[in-house]
Amino acid sequence: METYEIVYMEMLNKGNMDVLDFFKAELIVVEELGTRNWYVDVSGIRDRPLLDRYSYSDDIRVELKLRTADGDELTGDGYFHPKLAALGAAIRGDGRLNGYDTGEQA
């Protein structure tokens, strides 16, 4: 398992782009039995209406653009699961994480 600090995050859903304002975000990459899965754990989201919108939406699929603390740019698709009580979210990656591992992608 590898963990990376995320310092910038854009999300695109239904043609609407949001730049997420958050306190902390981590990308977690897990490899098991030749399969790579990835997740983003976000805490301290300052946009409550955004969390509300996703909590009532049937379409939580997002296109992500991430920047790590080391300056790496990553893109991929995922599913945005809001955690209203914690003002956070869990984003479950779906498919490739482009830009990860210098050409090898999830």
C-alpha positions in Angstrom: 0.0 0.0 0.0 1.3 3.5 -0.9 -0.1 6.8 0.3 0.4 10.2 -1.3 -0.6 13.6 -0.1 -3.0 15.4 -2.5 -2.7 19.2 -2.6 -5.1 20.0 -5.5 -8.2 18.3 -6.9 -10.6 19.0 -9.7 -13.8 17.0 -10.3 -16.0 16.9 -13.4 -19.5 15.6 -13.2 -22.3 16.1 -15.7 -20.3 18.9 -17.4 -19.9 20.8 -14.0 -16.3 21.3 -12.8 -15.5 21.8 -9.2 -12.2 22.6 -7.6 -12.4 20.9 -4.2 -11.5 23.1 -1.2 -10.3 20.7 1.6 -8.2 20.4 4.7 -6.5 17.1 3.8 -6.6 14.5 1.1 -4.7 11.3 0.6 -4.4 9.0 -2.4 -4.1 5.4 -1.4 -2.9 2.8 -3.9 -3.3 -0.9 -3.0 -1.8 -3.8 -5.1 -3.1 -7.3 -4.3 -2.7 -10.4 -6.4 -1.7 -8.4 -9.5 -4.7 -6.0 -9.2 -4.2 -2.3 -8.5 -7.0 -0.3 -6.7 -6.9 3.3 -5.7 -8.9 5.5 -3.4 -8.9 9.2 -2.3 -9.8 10.0 1.3 -10.7 13.7 1.7 -11.4 15.5 5.0 -12.4 19.0 5.9 -14.3 19.8 2.7 -15.4 23.4 3.0 -18.2 23.3 0.4 -21.2 21.8 2.2 -23.5 22.4 -0.8 -21.3 20.2 -2.9 -21.5 17.4 -0.3 -25.3 17.8 -0.2 -25.5 17.7 -4.0 -23.6 14.4 -4.2 -25.5 12.9 -1.2 -28.8 13.2 -3.2 -27.5 12.5 -6.7 -28.0 9.3 -8.6 -24.8 10.0 -10.6 -21.7 10.2 -8.4 -19.2 9.3 -11.1 -16.5 11.9 -11.4 -13.5 12.6 -13.6 -10.6 13.6 -11.4 -7.5 15.6 -11.8 -5.1 15.4 -8.9 -1.8 17.0 -7.9 0.4 15.4 -5.3 2.6 17.3 -2.9 5.5 16.1 -5.0 4.0 17.9 -8.1 2.8 14.7 -9.9 -0.4 15.2 -12.0 -2.8 12.3 -12.0 -6.1 11.7 -13.7 -8.8 9.1 -13.5 -12.4 8.3 -13.0 -14.0 7.5 -9.7 -17.1 7.5 -7.6 -17.6 10.3 -5.0 -19.1 9.1 -1.8 -19.8 12.1 0.6 -19.4 11.8 4.3 -21.7 14.6 5.5 -21.2 14.2 9.2 -17.4 14.4 8.8 -17.4 17.0 6.0 -15.4 14.6 4.0 -15.6 12.1 1.1 -14.3 8.8 -0.1 -13.6 8.6 -3.8 -13.3 5.0 -5.1 -11.2 4.9 -8.2 -12.6 3.1 -11.3 -10.0 1.8 -13.7 -6.7 3.5 -14.6 -5.0 6.2 -12.6 -3.2 8.0 -15.4 0.2 9.4 -14.6 0.8 7.0 -11.7 4.1 5.0 -11.6 5.7 6.7 -14.6 3.7 5.0 -17.3 2.4 2.0 -15.5 -1.2 2.8 -14.7 -3.8 1.4 -12.4 
